[in-house]
Amino acid sequence: MGYWKRNGGRRKAGRQDGLRPAGKPAAVGAVLAALGALLLTGCSLPQPQTLRQTVSCSQARLNGAQRLLDAARDNMARFYEQRGAADVNTAFYFANDAIVVARATRYCRDFDRDVRTSALNLIQLGGQMRYLAFSTMRDPDEQVIITLLRDRYSEAFRGRDIE
């Protein structure tokens, strides 16, 4: 088997006998090694410590649920001021998400009685906010929906009573 088949048809860089070419001194490797060591030690110097507060799993989820409930409350207030239908829908979904996040606290390791009480309070407030948004979304007159269905889909319901 020849040289070309053994090396995949490519030539190796440098000399075949492993010796360094005559133009490069041996001190270049030593300088590069010293420079690399200097850079590595420069990166390991003590960095100034930043104050970072660690928040527990349950507390982070309770804070998230509280933020979602605040957003739902703000959207409901905006709905009562401007009467935009999108605000009620957004408030409903924010309240629903707050309930889901508050219920997720039971999967945390630091779940205890205080966390459970806070989570139940947030679930109750979220349920009330969700009910308020849902009752605001409902159309008070069901006959309007039936009339719309009858007008729009009269061909599909021919001969049938849709009420």
N, C-alpha and C positions, 0 to 999 in steps of 0.2 A: 504494500500500500504506500503510495507516494505522499509527499508533503502536502500537496493540494487537497487530496481526499481526507487526510487526517485532520486538517484544520478547516474544513468546510469551504475550501476554495479561497480563503482569505490569508493574507500575510500578517504575521504578528508585527506589532510596532516595536521598534528598537532592534537591538542586535540579538542574534540567535544564541550567542554564548552567555547571555546574562550579564555581561560586563557593561559598565557605564561608558558612554561615549567620552572621548577625550576632552571635549570642549566644556563639560560641566563639572565643577569641583564638588567634592563630597560635603563641603560645608553648607551647600544650599539646603540639603535635607535637614541639617541640624538647625539652621535658621528658621525654616518653616515649622519644625517641631516646636521650637521655642516660642515662635509667634502664636501658634495654635494653643499652647499651654497658657500663654499670657491672656489670650482672648477668653479661654475657658475660666480662668480664675477671675477675670474681670466681670464675668456674668454671674459668678457665685458670690459676689460681695453682698453684704446685707442690704436689703432693700428697705425703704421706709415702710412701716406697717400702716396700712389703712384700717380705719375702724369700720368693720363690717359686722353688722349684727346678724346673727343667725336666727332665723325664724323657724319655729317647729312646723312640722307637716300640717298639723291640725290648725294651727294659728294662721298659716298661709292660706289654707282653704277657707277658713272663716272670714278672713280679710277679703278674699276674692268674692265670696258670697255677699258680703256687705257692700262692696263696690257695685256688684250687679243690682242689688236692691236699690241702692242710691240712684243708679242710672234708670231703673224702672220708675222710681218716684219722680225723677226729673222729667221723664217722657210723659208721665201722666199729667204733671203740672203743665207741661207745654201743650198737651192736648186740650186741657180745659181753657187755656189762654187762646190758642189758635184754631182749635177744632180740626186738626189734621188727622186723618185716619191712620196714617203710617205711624204716628206717635203711639197710638193705642196698641197696635200690633207689636211694635218694638218693646213697649212696656210689658206686654204679655210674655214675650219670649225672654226678656231680661229676668222677669220674676221666675219663670220656669227654670232658667239656667241657674239662678241663685239657689233654688231648691235642690237641684241636682248636685251642685257644688257643696252645699251644706250637708247633704246626705253622704257625700264622699268622705267626710271626716272620720267616719267609723272605721275606715280602712287604714288609718294612721296608727302608728305604734304608740303615740302619746295620747291616745283617746282615753279620757277619763270623765268623771262626773261633771266637772266644770265645762269641758268642751262639749259634752252631750247636751247640757242645758243651753249653752249658747247656740248650738246647732239647731236644737228644737225651736228656740225663739226665732231664729232666722227662717226656718222652714215654715213656721206659723205666719210670720210676716209676709213671706213670699207667697204663701197660699192665699192670703187675704188680698195681696196686690194682684195676683193672677186672677182671682175671682172678680175683683173690681174692674180690671181691664176686660175680662171676658164678658161681663154683664154690660159694659159700655159698648162693646163691639156688636152685641146682638141687635137685630132689627126687632123693634117692638111689635110690628104687625106682620104676622106670618102670611097673610093673604097677599102681600106684595110679592113675596117669593113665588107663590103658587101662580099668580097672574103672569109674572115674568116667564115662568116655565111654560105656561099654556101658550103665551104669545110666541115664544121663540121656538118651541118644539111641538107645535100643533100637528105637524105632519107625522111626527114619530108616534104621537099619542092618539092618533085618530081612532075613534071608537072605544077608547079606554078612559076611565075616570082616574085622574092623577091625584085627587085629593085624598 
